[in-house]
């Protein structure tokens, strides 16, 4: 009987073993490839999630910065508004206090007006009698003047300032003079503050000084009349101011007692 070699006898088995090993190796390779693909896909998904998370984070940070900026702006606006509100509250408080006393002030105005008017009238009546009607008309109310006390007080203050100004002025004007004897005559008046009040006829032949103590005109001599003429020219800006030697209308003690 012819014997076959061992490998020949078992060649088929070896071939089968080789084929089986090849198939097993091929299956493992496929599995590894599949796992690699899955891993790559998982990595891609993870990277996409990371990228999306980064976008969300950046958006959140930008929103946070915007909100912080708006918060600072609102705080600055609130601080400025608080200052204005405090100032307005203080102003409203002052107005409220003024309104609280307004009724009392209005109630006191008529008495203040009456007192001012009486003082001015008394002053004019006791003063040198120059422009007396005009000065009294400025003080006493009439139908054309406002009736409200506040407006009347404003007018009285203007009259008071005018009276004070008389004491610092040298003035002259033409007017009519009524003496105790004779008819009214046209004369030129000269006033030197509140200390001297004089008249002179146009021809210069007669002149007088008002004597407050007696309440009458006292005649002037020729020298004094020349001084009055010089005073009239000074008042009319026709002569350089100079020292005038004239009798006064008031005595020194009377002038120091309050007439200005």
C-alpha positions in Angstrom: 0.0 0.0 0.0 1.4 3.4 -1.1 1.8 5.8 1.8 1.2 9.7 1.2 3.2 12.2 2.9 2.0 13.6 6.1 1.5 17.1 4.8 -0.4 15.7 2.0 -2.6 13.8 4.3 -3.2 16.7 6.4 -2.9 19.4 3.7 -6.6 19.9 3.5 -6.8 20.4 7.1 -3.9 22.9 7.0 -5.5 24.7 4.2 -8.7 24.9 6.1 -6.9 26.2 9.1 -5.2 28.9 7.0 -8.4 29.9 5.4 -10.1 30.1 8.7 -7.3 32.2 10.2 -7.4 34.6 7.2 -11.2 35.0 7.7 -10.7 35.6 11.4 -8.0 38.3 10.7 -10.3 39.9 8.1 -13.2 40.2 10.6 -10.9 41.8 13.3 -9.7 44.4 10.7 -13.3 45.2 9.8 -14.2 45.6 13.5 -11.2 47.8 14.1 -12.1 50.0 11.1 -15.6 50.3 12.3 -14.5 51.2 15.8 -12.1 53.8 14.3 -14.9 55.4 12.3 -17.2 55.5 15.3 -14.5 57.1 17.3 -13.9 59.7 14.7 -17.6 60.4 14.5 -17.8 60.7 18.3 -14.8 63.0 18.3 -16.4 65.2 15.5 -19.7 65.3 17.5 -17.7 66.3 20.6 -15.8 68.9 18.8 -19.0 70.4 17.4 -20.5 70.5 20.9 -17.3 72.2 22.1 -17.5 74.8 19.3 -21.2 75.4 20.0 -20.4 75.7 23.7 -17.7 78.3 22.9 -20.1 80.3 20.7 -22.7 80.3 23.5 -20.0 81.3 26.0 -18.8 84.2 23.8 -22.4 85.4 23.3 -23.0 85.2 27.1 -19.8 87.2 27.8 -20.8 89.9 25.3 -24.3 90.1 26.8 -22.7 90.4 30.3 -20.4 93.2 29.1 -23.4 95.0 27.5 -25.5 94.7 30.7 -22.6 95.9 32.9 -22.2 99.0 30.6 -25.9 99.7 30.8 -25.8 99.3 34.5 -23.0 101.9 34.9 -24.8 104.3 32.6 -28.0 103.9 34.7 -26.1 104.4 37.9 -24.6 107.6 36.6 -28.0 108.8 35.4 -29.6 108.0 38.7 -26.8 109.9 40.5 -27.4 113.0 38.4 -31.2 112.6 38.7 -30.9 112.3 42.5 -29.0 115.6 42.6 -31.6 117.3 40.5 -34.4 115.8 42.6 -32.7 117.0 45.8 -32.4 120.6 44.4 -36.0 120.6 43.3 -37.2 119.3 46.6 -35.3 122.1 48.4 -36.7 124.7 46.0 -40.2 123.3 46.6 -39.6 123.6 50.3 -38.6 127.2 50.0 -41.7 128.0 47.9 -43.9 126.2 50.4 -42.4 128.3 53.2 -42.9 131.5 51.1 -46.5 130.6 50.4 -47.1 129.9 54.1 -46.1 133.5 54.9 -47.6 135.1 51.8 -51.1 135.6 53.3 -49.6 137.3 56.4 -47.4 139.5 54.1 -50.4 140.5 52.0 -52.4 141.3 55.1 -49.6 143.6 56.3 -49.1 145.5 53.0 -51.9 148.0 53.5 -50.5 149.1 56.8 -47.0 149.4 55.4 -48.3 151.5 52.5 -50.3 153.8 54.8 -47.3 154.3 57.1 -45.0 155.1 54.2 -47.5 157.6 52.7 -48.0 159.4 56.0 -44.2 159.7 56.6 -43.7 161.1 53.1 -46.5 163.6 53.4 -45.3 164.7 56.8 -41.8 165.2 55.4 -43.0 167.2 52.4 -45.3 169.4 54.6 -42.5 170.2 57.0 -39.8 170.7 54.2 -39.1 173.8 52.1 -42.1 174.6 50.0 -40.6 173.9 46.6 -42.7 172.0 44.0 -45.0 171.2 46.8 -48.1 170.3 44.7 -46.0 168.1 42.4 -44.4 166.2 45.3 -47.6 165.6 47.1 -49.3 164.4 43.9 -46.5 161.8 43.6 -47.3 160.5 47.0 -51.0 160.6 47.3 -53.0 158.0 45.3 -55.4 158.9 42.6 -57.7 157.0 40.2 -55.0 156.6 37.6 -52.5 154.9 39.9 -52.7 151.1 40.6 -54.8 150.2 43.6 -52.9 147.1 44.6 -50.8 147.6 47.8 -47.7 146.1 46.4 -47.7 148.4 43.3 -48.5 151.4 45.5 -45.6 150.6 47.8 -43.3 150.4 44.7 -44.5 153.9 43.7 -44.0 155.2 47.2 -40.4 153.9 47.1 -39.8 155.8 43.9 -41.2 158.9 45.5 -39.0 158.4 48.5 -35.9 158.1 46.3 -36.9 161.3 44.5 -37.2 163.1 47.9 -33.8 161.9 48.9 -32.3 163.1 45.6 -33.6 166.6 46.2 -31.1 166.9 49.1 -28.2 166.5 46.7 -29.3 168.7 43.8 -29.1 172.3 42.7 -32.2 173.2 40.6 -33.9 176.1 39.0 -37.2 176.7 37.3 -39.7 179.4 36.4 -43.0 179.7 38.3 -45.6 182.0 39.8 -45.1 183.5 43.3 -47.9 184.8 45.4 -46.8 187.1 48.2 -48.9 188.4 51.0 -49.2 191.8 49.2 -49.8 192.3 45.5 -50.7 190.1 42.6 -48.9 186.8 41.7 -45.8 187.4 39.7 -43.5 185.4 37.4 -40.2 184.6 39.1 -37.2 182.4 38.8 -36.7 179.9 41.6 -33.3 178.6 42.9 -33.1 175.6 45.2 -29.8 174.4 46.8 -30.5 171.0 48.2 -32.7 171.4 51.2 -30.8 174.2 52.8 -31.6 177.1 50.5 -34.7 178.2 48.6 -34.7 181.5 46.7 -36.6 183.6 44.1 -35.6 186.4 41.8 -37.7 188.6 39.6 -36.8 188.6 35.9 -35.4 192.2 36.2 -33.4 191.2 39.2 -34.7 194.1 41.3 -36.5 191.9 43.8 -35.5 188.6 45.4 -36.1 186.6 48.6 -35.1 183.6 50.6 -37.5 181.3 52.3 -37.2 181.3 56.0 -38.4 178.0 57.4 -38.5 179.2 61.0 -41.1 181.9 60.2 -42.6 180.3 57.2 -42.3 183.4 55.2 -40.2 185.0 52.4 -37.4 187.3 53.6 -36.2 190.0 51.2 -32.6 190.0 49.8 -30.3 193.0 49.3 -28.6 193.7 46.0 -25.5 191.7 46.9 -27.5 188.6 47.7 -29.6 189.0 44.6 -26.5 188.9 42.5 -25.5 185.7 44.3 -28.9 184.2 43.4 -28.4 185.2 39.8 -25.0 183.4 39.8 -26.7 180.4 41.4 -29.3 180.4 38.6 -26.6 180.4 36.0 -24.8 177.6 37.7 -28.0 175.5 37.8 -28.5 176.1 34.1 -24.8 175.1 33.4 -24.1 178.6 32.2 -21.5 179.3 34.9 -18.7 177.3 36.6 -19.7 176.2 40.1 -18.4 178.5 42.8 -19.0 179.3 46.4 -22.2 181.3 46.9 -22.6 183.6 49.8 -26.3 183.5 50.6 -28.4 183.3 53.7 -29.8 179.8 54.4 -33.4 178.8 54.6 -32.9 176.7 57.7 -30.8 176.9 60.8 -28.0 174.4 61.3 -29.8 172.5 64.1 -32.8 172.0 61.9 -30.7 170.6 59.1 -28.9 168.2 61.4 -32.2 167.0 62.8 -33.0 164.9 59.7 -33.7 167.0 56.7 -31.3 166.0 53.9 
